[in-house]
Amino acid sequence: MKYAICGGTGFIGLALTKYWLEAGHEVCIIGRKLPEKRLADPKVSYHTWDTLKSDPSPLEGAAALVNLAGSSLSQRWTSAAKKSIMLSRLETVAAAAELLKALKQKPPVVIQSSAVAIYGTSLDDTFDESSPRNVMDFPSEVVYAWEEAADEDYQDVRLIKLRTGIVLGNESGAFPKMKLPYLLGFGGSIGSGGQWMSWIHLTDIIRLIDYCIRYTEISGPVNATAPHPVTNSQFGRTLGKVYHRPHWFPLPAFVLKTAVGELSEILLKGQRVVPARALEHGFTFDYPVLETALQQLKST
């Protein structure tokens, strides 16, 4: 089969590309420009939005389009950065939708990246896909607009909005930064430590994307999180246990706010999210529990 990935050179996109290539599929990677580093595999091809606008034929007959593109939230949220973060998501959805319209044989399903921030934050509530969307801060505002654009722009196609939590992998993403203080001997809770962390192992989110494409009865929002979320304190203690490091050096909220400004909201607030739809449709997680996920990451 042929698959198309917008943002295929990023953390999740690269892992998804390798997963499909190992299974013998063809992968078309789409970006604003051609990457300097490319996989040396005849089954992978690289395209820009501009080249596909003039000639969309390389994507004809693709089994799915996966849109993972968007500027990272992990930057100081200046007014300019907020505008860039929002526009990068809306513009990519619009470009992907225009590409689909230009195809004679468009893919039957679109996997559109989203995030668990759509639920807002809470220390007490548990959220699944039936929970209402709640705009209460910049991350939830971005995701709300992102999903609204996807619902409006992707027409006549099965749409899956992949509401992603913290993706744990060794190569990139948040985890290398999260474990570094522990490796240096200064790990501890952030803020109160009571904020929820809804996480997923990189292997499981890749498998879940593939599963959602293959099982045609799945549509709409899908929480890409493990079945057992943890608090920040529980995460830190488990991390310390797995890596044989102490969990003792807390990072006060005011220090984090001073260091990174409004971006600190991502680390100081959270939401307890469970993957009800994935479980309902028979998906099984390789790493449903944090300790086994961290043990695997440590061993690789």
C-alpha positions in Angstrom: 0.0 0.0 0.0 0.9 3.6 -0.3 0.7 6.1 2.6 1.2 9.9 2.7 2.6 11.6 5.8 2.6 15.4 6.3 5.4 16.0 8.8 7.0 12.7 8.1 10.5 13.8 9.1 9.5 14.6 12.7 9.6 12.5 15.8 6.4 10.5 15.3 6.4 10.8 11.5 9.9 9.3 11.1 8.9 6.3 13.4 5.7 5.8 11.4 7.6 5.9 8.1 10.1 3.3 9.3 7.2 1.1 10.6 5.4 1.1 7.2 8.6 0.7 5.2 9.5 -2.4 7.3 6.0 -3.8 6.5 6.8 -3.4 2.7 4.6 -0.3 2.1 5.4 2.8 0.1 5.6 6.1 1.9 5.2 9.7 0.5 6.6 12.3 2.9 5.3 15.9 2.4 6.8 19.0 3.9 7.4 22.7 3.2 10.8 21.9 1.8 12.9 18.8 1.0 14.8 17.6 4.1 18.6 17.5 4.0 18.7 14.0 5.6 16.6 11.4 3.8 16.0 7.7 4.2 17.8 5.7 1.6 14.9 3.4 0.7 13.4 3.1 -2.8 9.9 2.9 -1.3 10.1 6.4 0.3 9.7 9.6 -1.7 9.9 13.2 -0.6 7.6 16.0 -1.9 6.9 19.7 -1.1 3.5 21.3 -1.0 4.5 23.4 -4.0 5.5 20.5 -6.2 2.3 18.6 -5.3 0.2 21.6 -5.9 1.4 21.6 -9.5 1.4 17.8 -9.8 -0.5 15.8 -7.2 -0.2 12.5 -9.0 2.4 10.9 -6.7 -0.3 10.7 -4.1 -2.9 9.1 -6.3 -4.2 5.8 -4.8 -2.8 6.4 -1.3 -4.5 4.3 1.4 -4.4 7.1 3.9 -3.1 10.6 4.6 -1.6 11.3 8.0 -1.1 15.0 8.9 1.3 15.4 11.8 2.6 18.8 10.8 2.7 21.9 13.1 5.1 24.1 14.9 6.2 22.8 18.3 4.5 24.2 21.5 7.9 23.8 23.2 9.0 27.4 22.8 8.4 30.6 24.7 4.9 31.8 23.9 5.5 35.3 22.7 2.7 36.9 20.6 4.6 36.1 17.4 5.2 32.4 18.5 1.5 32.0 19.4 0.5 33.3 16.0 3.0 31.0 14.3 1.9 27.9 16.3 -1.7 28.5 15.4 -1.2 29.4 11.7 1.2 26.4 11.1 -1.6 24.0 12.1 -4.5 25.8 10.2 -2.4 26.3 7.1 -1.3 22.7 6.9 -4.9 21.4 7.3 -6.0 23.7 4.5 -3.1 22.6 2.3 -3.8 19.0 2.9 -7.5 19.5 2.1 -6.7 21.2 -1.2 -4.4 18.4 -2.1 -7.2 15.8 -1.5 -9.5 17.8 -3.7 -7.0 17.7 -6.5 -6.7 13.9 -6.5 -8.8 11.7 -8.8 -8.4 8.8 -6.4 -8.1 10.3 -2.9 -7.3 8.3 0.2 -10.4 7.1 2.1 -9.2 8.1 5.5 -7.3 11.1 7.0 -5.5 10.9 10.4 -5.3 14.4 11.7 -3.0 15.1 14.6 -4.7 16.7 17.6 -4.0 16.8 21.4 -5.5 16.0 24.7 -5.3 19.7 25.6 -8.8 19.9 23.9 -10.3 18.8 27.2 -8.9 21.6 29.3 -7.1 20.9 32.6 -8.3 19.3 35.8 -6.9 17.6 38.9 -10.1 15.6 39.5 -11.9 14.8 36.2 -11.3 11.9 33.9 -11.7 12.5 30.2 -12.5 10.2 27.3 -13.7 10.9 23.7 -17.2 11.6 24.8 -16.1 14.4 27.2 -16.8 18.0 26.0 -14.2 20.2 24.6 -13.1 23.0 26.9 -11.2 26.1 25.8 -9.5 27.5 28.9 -6.0 28.3 27.9 -3.7 28.7 24.8 -3.1 25.0 24.2 -6.8 24.2 24.3 -7.6 27.2 22.1 -5.1 25.9 19.5 -6.4 22.4 19.5 -10.0 23.5 19.3 -9.3 25.7 16.2 -7.2 22.8 14.8 -10.1 20.3 15.0 -12.7 22.8 13.8 -10.5 23.4 10.7 -10.2 19.6 10.1 -14.0 19.1 10.4 -14.6 21.9 8.0 -11.9 21.3 5.4 -11.8 17.5 5.1 -14.9 16.6 3.1 -16.2 13.2 2.0 -13.5 11.3 3.8 -13.3 9.3 7.1 -11.6 11.6 9.5 -9.8 10.5 12.7 -8.7 13.2 15.1 -5.8 11.7 17.0 -5.8 13.4 20.4 -2.2 12.8 21.5 -0.8 12.8 25.0 2.9 12.8 25.9 4.7 10.5 23.6 7.6 8.6 25.2 10.6 7.8 23.0 14.3 7.9 23.2 15.2 9.8 20.1 13.2 13.0 20.5 10.0 14.4 22.0 9.7 15.3 25.7 11.1 12.2 27.3 14.9 12.8 26.8 14.4 16.2 28.6 12.2 14.7 31.3 14.8 12.0 32.3 17.8 14.2 32.1 17.5 15.7 35.6 17.2 12.2 37.0 20.3 11.0 35.2 22.1 14.0 36.7 20.8 13.1 40.2 18.4 16.1 40.5 15.0 14.6 39.6 11.9 15.5 41.4 8.2 16.7 41.1 7.3 19.7 39.1 5.1 22.2 41.0 2.6 20.3 43.2 3.3 17.0 41.5 -0.4 16.3 41.5 -1.1 17.3 37.9 -2.0 14.4 35.6 0.2 13.2 32.8 -1.5 11.3 30.0 1.3 9.5 28.1 1.8 6.8 25.4 4.8 4.8 24.3 6.1 5.7 20.8 5.5 2.1 19.6 1.9 2.2 20.7 1.0 5.5 19.0 2.5 4.2 15.7 0.5 0.9 16.0 -2.6 2.9 16.9 -2.4 5.1 13.8 -2.0 2.0 11.7 -4.9 0.3 13.5 -7.2 3.3 13.0 -6.5 3.2 9.3 -7.2 -0.5 8.9 -10.3 -0.7 11.0 -12.9 1.3 9.0 -15.5 1.5 11.7 -13.2 3.9 13.7 -13.8 7.6 13.1 -13.9 10.9 14.9 -11.7 11.7 18.0 -9.4 9.0 19.3 -7.3 9.5 22.4 -3.7 8.4 21.8 -2.9 7.8 25.4 -2.1 4.7 27.5 -4.9 3.2 29.6 -3.1 4.2 32.9 -2.2 7.9 33.2 -0.2 9.0 36.2 0.4 12.1 38.2 3.7 14.1 37.7 4.9 12.8 41.1 4.1 9.2 40.1 5.8 9.6 36.8 9.0 10.9 38.5 9.1 8.2 41.1 8.7 5.5 38.5 11.3 7.1 36.4 13.7 7.2 39.3 12.9 3.6 40.2 13.6 2.4 36.6 16.8 4.4 36.2 18.0 3.8 39.8 18.1 7.6 40.5 16.6 9.5 43.5 13.3 11.4 43.2 14.0 14.3 45.7 14.7 17.6 44.1 11.3 19.4 43.4 11.1 22.3 40.9 8.8 25.0 42.3 6.1 26.4 40.1 7.4 30.0 40.3 10.9 29.0 39.2 9.5 27.3 36.1 7.2 30.2 35.3 10.1 32.6 35.6 12.3 30.4 33.3 9.8 29.7 30.5 6.8 32.0 31.1 3.4 30.9 29.9 4.8 27.7 28.4 5.0 26.4 32.0 1.3 25.7 31.8 2.0 22.5 29.9 4.0 21.1 32.8 2.1 22.6 35.7 -1.4 21.6 34.5 -2.7 18.4 33.0 -5.6 16.1 32.3 -6.4 12.5 33.1 -7.3 11.0 29.7 -8.2 7.4 28.9 -8.3 5.8 25.4 -11.9 4.6 25.6 -12.4 4.4 21.8 -9.2 2.5 21.1 -10.1 -0.1 23.8 -13.7 -0.3 22.6 -12.5 -1.2 19.1 -10.2 -3.9 20.4 -6.8 -2.2 20.3 -4.3 -3.7 22.7 -1.4 -1.7 24.1 2.1 -3.2 24.1 2.9 -0.8 27.0 -0.2 0.0 29.0 1.7 0.6 32.3 4.3 3.3 32.7 7.0 1.1 34.4 7.1 -1.4 31.6 7.2 1.4 29.0 10.2 3.0 30.8 11.9 -0.3 31.2 11.7 -0.9 27.4 13.0 2.6 26.7 15.9 2.1 29.1 16.8 -1.2 27.4 17.1 0.3 23.9 
